[in-house]
């Protein structure tokens, strides 16, 4: 029993890091929690005899669980047409709590998670474990069942894809200023002002869940996205500033009920990507309370 208690205590000390690994691997907060729990079950059954570096070993256990989940997801083709909206990490506009900071270390924005979702499972694992968590390719190779050189090539291919993700402006205050201007233009019904705030090649992704068949949807281009913003301008007055994966965002909460989360990726002072989660089922799983309004 003493050994079991020691193992549980050590596992808990690594939980935040393990959840961060799983979130980057899966892009889903609930699945990340499931993966960490499954890893604990495996660890508690097998024990840690012969383990020299517990943190690294636990990371590989979680990674194997996530790899199985990704492969299962791919085989079922759960994401229509390859489009998947990652779960956002939402916090108040004045900052994140320590648990969220651990989850979002290394600037894991929604734009990056969207690109990660386009990778093959083994590529995603190799990139996340090596480039984000510094695991050597020898350990990664054992997880994916390939040689270290093959694991290195997997990460290299993933890295080329990741470079295509827009790198957001670092100035959070400026991000929030642009997001606020976008909401103001939406409220005013000012099409020209909206277009001026958008990158010409802006991408909007929206997941409405069961309330809109064919969701998630993707639209591109400043004029089209501005038109979408005007179509929902009546809801803009219910928007509250928030941080979405550490970047500028808003929550839309009519009468204090969470209706949507919007994350903005702002590059060179223009909105390059907008991610909207309005799936009621997924919103209910977010650990975020809204104020009345």
N, C-alpha and C positions, 0 to 999 in steps of 0.2 A: 504493500500500500504506500509506503514511503517513496518507493521508486516511481509509482504511478503519479504521486503528488508532485514529485520533482519534475517529471516529464511534462505534466500539464502546466506547471509554472513556467518552465522554459519555453514551451510552445506559445504560451500567451505573450511572453516577452518578444516573440518574433511575429506575432499575429499581424501587426500593422504593415510590416514589410511584405509578408506573404499575401495579404489582401491587395497591396499595391501591385505585386507581380501579377496576381490573378486578374485584376481590373485591366491592366494593360494587355493581358493575353486575351481577354474575353469581351471587353468593352461593356460589361454588364455588372452592375453592383450586386444584384441578387445572385447571379451565377458565380461571381467572385467569392461571395460568402459561402455558397454551396461547395465550391472547390476547396476552400480552406477547411471547411468542416470535413469533407471527404479525406483530405490530407491528414487531418487529426485522427480520423478513424483508422487509416492505414498505419500511421505512426504508432498509435496506441496498441495496435495488434502486433506489429513487428518489433517494437522496441528500438533502442538506439545502440545496441551492442556493436562495437567496432567503428562507431562514427567519431571522427576526429573534429570535424567542423560542423556543428549542429546547424548553424544558420544556413550554410551552403547546402547541406543535405536536405533540410526542410524546403528550401527553394526548389530543389530538383523534384521533390515529391509533389509539390503543388504544380510545378510545370508539367509533370506527367499527367496529372489529373486534368489540367487545362487542355493539354494536347488531345487527350481522349474526347473531351467535350467539344473542342473545335472540329475534330474529325467527324464526330457524330452529327454536329450541326451542318457541316458541309454535305454529308451523305444524305441528310434529310432535305437539303436545299431550303432551309427555313427562310432565308432572306430573298424575297422576290426580286428577280432581275439583279441580284447581287447587291442591293441597296439595304443598308442596315444603319439605323440610328443608334449610336452608342448611348448608354445611360449618362446623363449629365450629373456632375457633382455641384450642387447648388448651395450657395451660402449668402449671408447678408453682404451688402455692398461694402460694409466697413471691415470685412476680413473673414478668414476661414478659421475654424477651430483646429487644434493640434492634430486631431485624427485626419481631418481633411487635408491638412498640409502634408502629412505623410503620404496620403493617397495621391496627391497631385505633384509630388516632387518631380523634378525634371521637366516641368512645363508640359504636362500631358493634356493638351488642349483637345477640343472636339475634332478639330481639323486633322490632327495627328491620328486620333483613334479611328476616324473614317478611313484614312489611308491604310492603317493597320488591318482593318476589316477586309481590305481587298487582297491581302496576302494569303498565300497558302499556309495551312497550319504550321508546317515545319519552318517556313520562312519567318513567320511571325514569332515563333518561339525562339529561333536563333537570334533574331534582332533584339527582342525584348530582353532576353537573358544576357546577351553579350553587351549590347550597346547601352542598355539602361541599368543593368545590375552587375556588370563586370564579371560574369561567369566565364571561365575559360572554355575554349572550343572543345577541349577534351571531354569535359563534363556534358556539354550540350550534345556532343556526338553520341554519347551513351544514351541520352534520352530519346533522340530521334532515330537511333539505330543506324548511324552512318559514320563515316570516317571524320576525323577532325577537319581535314581539308574540305570535305563536302559540307560540313556544318559552317565553315568559314564562307563558302560560296553562297550558302543559303542566306546568311546575314548580309553579304554583299549585295545580292539581288534585292533583298528587302530594303537595304539602305538607299539604293537608287530610286525605289518607289517612294520612300519616305521623303526624299529631297523634293519631291513634287508638291508636298503639302505646303500651303502658305505659312510663312513665318510671321506671326502677329507682331505688331508694334509693341515694344516693351513698356511704353508709358501708359500705365493703367488709367491715369487721370484723363489722358487724351482719348483713350479707348472709350471711356464712359461719356466723354463730351460728344463724341461722334454718335454713340448709341442714343444719347439723349436727343441729339438733333434729328436723328432718324424717327424717333417716336413723336417729336413735335411736328415734324413734317407730315407724318401719318395722321395725326390728330387734325391738322389743318387741311388735309386733303391736297397738299402741295406736291403734285407729281414731279415738277421740275426740280424742286429741292431734294426730293427723294433720289432722283436719278443722279444728281450732283454728288450725293453722298456715297453712291455705290460704285464699285469697280465695274468697268464695262463688262467684264466676264464673271460677275458675281454669280455664286451658286447658292440656291436656297433648297434645303432639304427639310421636309416636314413629315412627321409621323403622327397621324390622327387615329391610328388603331382601327377598331371596328366601326367607329363613327363615320369613316370615309373609306369605302372600298377602293382597293388599289394602293393604299398607303403602305409604305412611305412613298412620297412623291418628290421629284427633283425638278426644279426649273432653273433656267440659266439666262443671264443677260439682264442688264440694268433696267431696261424698259419693262420686261416681263415681271421682274421681282418688285419693281415699284408699283405695278398694277396689282400684284398680290397684296402688297401692304395697304393700298387704298381700299381693297375689298374688305379688309378687316379693320378699317380705321376706327370703327365704333368701339372696338375693344382696347384701342391704344390708351384711352384715358384710365383704364384699370391697371396699367403697367406700373410695376415697382422695380427700381434698380436692384440688381443682384450681381453676384459673381457666379459665372458658370464655368466650371473647370479653371478657376482662377482668372478668367478674362471677363470683359464687360458683357453683361447680359441683363435680361429682365425676366420677371415673372408676371404673368397676367392673371389677376385674381379678382374677378367681379364678386362683390359682396363677401370677400374673404375666402372664396373657394378657388383653389388652384385650378386654372383652366389650361395654362400653357407655360412652358419654359422656353426662352429664346436665348441662344448663345450667339455672339458675334465674333467673327475673326476679322480684325481690322489690320490692314497692311498698307503702309505708306499713306495713312490718313483716310483710306477708303474702306468701305465694308466689302471684304472679299468673299465671305461665306456667312450664311445665316443658317443655324440649325434650330428647328422648332420641334419640341416634343409636346403633343397635345393628346396623346393616347391616355384616356382616363385610367385604364388599368395600370399602366406603367407609372403615371403620376402618383397614384395612390401608394406606390411602393417607395417613393422618394421620402427620405428622412428630412423633411423641410416643412415648417409651419409658417403660414402666411398671416399677416395682420389683416384685420377687417378693413373694408373700404367699398 
